[in-house]
Amino acid sequence: MRYLALATDYDGTLAANGKVTESTLEALRQVRLSGRKLLMVTGRHLPDLKSVFDRLDLFDLVVAENGALLYWPATHDQKLLCDPPDPRFIQLLEQTGVPVSVGRGIVATWEPHEQAVLECIRDLGLELHVIFNKGSVMVLPSGVNKATGLLAALKDLGLSAHNVVGVGDAENDHAFLAECECGVAVANALSTLKERADVVTQGKQGQGVEELIEQLLEDDLARYSSKARSRGAAHVDG
């Protein structure tokens, strides 16, 4: 078995409007029954994710906060992979009138507040970077993203990125999919992500994930062996 793990984004990939269908949940169960590991890689804060999705038990590990936090559903353990947000930064954003949501490692807002965020980072001389996700604006310590979070999760599981197929839909999935041996974009993904993916599904969101899982279980994605790592954007049939 070449692909020992499936790593998937949540919003716009597994979920449509924050919800996952029963057929997609069943496909995820089949991945687990095949002996493979399941990882979720999301930009959401953990409490927010739990409030909209009550089946985290299907996953071996969750990479939350766009790579800043690991969560083990079986034990409820958490591990922060970076420094917590600087209180001065949060205070300055609030004083500037920027609405913020603060996680354990991430600070988030939404467009069009990105310019104010950048100015606050500059004024405080902080080493932070801004990541966009379909209108969301996420601020993290430099060097922290979904890819670094995924690698930390794989280290815990004793797996290599060469044994992982990843699937996503948005700007913040670029680094994460590039790290996987096979990077997949669902049909509703941004065009820039589809251009760089190895495989593009025909179905949108959860239906696209179901297509991918069906082929993963059928032939371990052998049909795409020449496309993996080539970023050739093959298309899933059916």
Secondary structure as UniProt FT lines:
FT   STRAND          5..8
FT   TURN            12..14
FT   STRAND          15..16
FT   TURN            17..18
FT   HELIX           22..33
FT   TURN            34..35
FT   STRAND          37..41
FT   HELIX           46..52
FT   HELIX           56..58
FT   STRAND          61..64
FT   HELIX           65..67
FT   STRAND          69..72
FT   TURN            73..76
FT   STRAND          77..80
FT   HELIX           87..96
FT   STRAND          101..102
FT   STRAND          107..110
FT   TURN            111..112
FT   HELIX           114..124
FT   STRAND          128..133
FT   TURN            134..135
FT   STRAND          136..141
FT   TURN            142..143
FT   HELIX           146..157
FT   HELIX           161..163
FT   STRAND          164..168
FT   HELIX           171..173
FT   HELIX           174..179
FT   STRAND          182..185
FT   TURN            187..188
FT   HELIX           191..196
FT   STRAND          199..200
FT   HELIX           205..219
FT   TURN            220..221
FT   HELIX           222..224
FT   TURN            225..231
FT   STRAND          234..235
//
